[in-house]
Amino acid sequence: MQHKLLDIIKNKAITTVFQPIFNVQTETILGYEALTRGPNNTELYSPDKLFHYATQYDLLSELEILCRDKAITRFAELKLQGKLFLNISPLVLLNNHHPQGETIKFVQQAGLSCDQIVIELSEKYPVPNNTMLSAALAKYRQFGFDVAIDDLGSGYSGLKLWSQLRPDIVKIDRYFVENCHQDSFKRKFLKAIFDLAQSAKAQVVVEGIENIDEFELLQRLGMVYAQGFYLAKPVLAPARAYPKYLDANYQHNTLPDKLKFIANG
């Protein structure tokens, strides 16, 4: 497996797909999350397996640099608008041997600006030193990068990490979104996160929305930014506009029954 992974890195044999993040209130696109896929029809096609083995064989830094290069280059080639969300492991940021300045170099080579880039840290992984992580992120922020915490509520440090890093954006873990329309605790948790983010002057992206019931409930709770299969799947050439059927569905399904009958003709 190690040799396969080394070949992938050497030959740059990965593909970047993009999933849009929508502003559902203004019906615009905030930006796109870049997601990596390994070679087709192989066991390393799955990003979970790809990054698992990269971590196991101490190749995470090399793989992540390749992913950033590919994502930034492709984002520029497609002339996508808004922010580019790049997933970066906290373990890489804390690695003393990880090359410095590579992301900035890729951004400049692609003709982009650092304020278009969001450094997205997953909360699924343990962070051994939050002070060092804050210092590492401060360097990115000096150049204009935004910082996001991904998978909020899924892992090791949660609100503590939010308090210490003060991210510009928080992304709520899919667990709290799944069937939230049927779970009163999840609804209260989501509302609390929206309220807390407003106080912290942070934007909230709700990810993992997979059906209209979740979408409508989240809209009623005050959701602004949304991501998920219900809105758009990760693809090579992503949507460039807000899907109008979302708003039409929401308006239709929130009409009183009598008006629904009239709307249906």
Order of alpha helices (4+ residues) and beta strands (2+ residues): alpha-beta-beta-alpha-alpha-beta-alpha-alpha-beta-alpha-beta-alpha-beta-alpha-beta-alpha-beta-alpha-alpha
